[in-house]
Amino acid sequence: MRLEDFPTPNPDFERFKRAIMRETEPDRVPFFEIQIDPEIMAAILGEPVPSTFDPDKERIKEKLLKDIDLMYRLGYDYVTVWNMPIFPGNFMFAEDTASLSRGARPWQSESEGPISSREDFENYVWPDLSGKKYTRFEFVAEHMPDGMNMVAALPGVFETTRGLMGITGLCYKLSDDPSLVADVFERVGQVTLEAVGNLSAIEGVGAVVLADDIGFNSGLMMSPDRFREHVLPWNKTMAQTVHNKGKLFILHACGKIEKLMADFISDVGIDARHSFEDKITPIEEAKQLYGHQIAVLGGVDMDLLARGSEEAVRKRTREIISVCAPGGGFALGTGNSAANFILPENFLAMLDEGVRSRA
């Protein structure tokens, strides 16, 4: 399967939106992805693709143009544009052993972050968004084809707070200094809410994705009550802010978060949830549980995309489509993102099965 083999694109974000809102079953399964790594893009396009984190402005423009080109030609109805993290954390690096290696892969330190004490909190320079310019969004809006919109993505309140304190530090401080934890969540919530408001007001943004990995394989990273106290109220206000602009509010959350799904649906008011893995909650199960209230997005398991055969990917994709596509409220994609450790040919095979599902 090659990029050239995909049919002539016909993007229509309104069709995508109606499908997510369960208003209609579209003529074919729509696609959803929050990120396609540059290494996957380069393998599919057959040409180099700059890093998302390249500091050179012209290289960033080149990357954005390739984002538009690839997502358009693959059949997406939108372009994902990330509002890059604005809270510096403590990053560590290790060798990237992916088949499409980028050399080194960063991750957030688990043990500690920039804030571990009240003094750290008081001395921390909190972001000021009052003069922030969203030039990436303006650039994409000027260059994306007719029918496409943008999906704005940004890190969520828990994920950011975890980065500022480290998951170990956060857990200790929940017991040892709960007022510090509450204050960090409060400040992070304020800044994130302001960013969500700014993004949802941009012309050409049709949805906002809050990327907040709050769980792991078997449960939540904090108790449900802690999330209800420190995180969900911010999520609810963000959802209302986005909805007031007539746009979609989508939650990307990894892990087993079933203990909070009723809250996210009934109280927060998410329109869709993204990121499902077979060993945690297969997307067919999620569709049966929540499909009458929200859309479920993605669902093709990352391990299968990384190590499975093309035929196994096609078979699993057809299984998912047969259960999740009827009635709308579904978009096809990976169980997390098109990361550089999955096989490009499997990614294309997954999308090809979506194209073949045309009604």
Secondary structure, 3 states (H helix, E strand, C coil): CCHHHCCCCCCCHHHHHHHHCCCCCCCCCCECCCCECHHHHHHHHCCCCCCCCCCCHHHHHHHHHHHHHHHHHHCCCEEEEECCCCCCCCEEEEECCCCCCCCEEEEECCCCCCCCCHHHHHHCCCCCCCCCCCHHHHHHHHHCCCCCEEEEEEECHHHHHHHHHCHHHHHHHHHHCHHHHHHHHHHHHHHHHHHHHHHHCCCCEEEEEEECCCECCCCECCCHHHHHHHCHHHHHHHHHHHHHCCCEEEEECCCCCHHHHHHHHHHHCCCEEECCCCCCCCHHHHHHHHCCCCEEEEEECHHHHHHCCHHHHHHHHHHHHHHHCCCCCEEEEECCCECCCCCHHHHHHHHHHHHHCCC
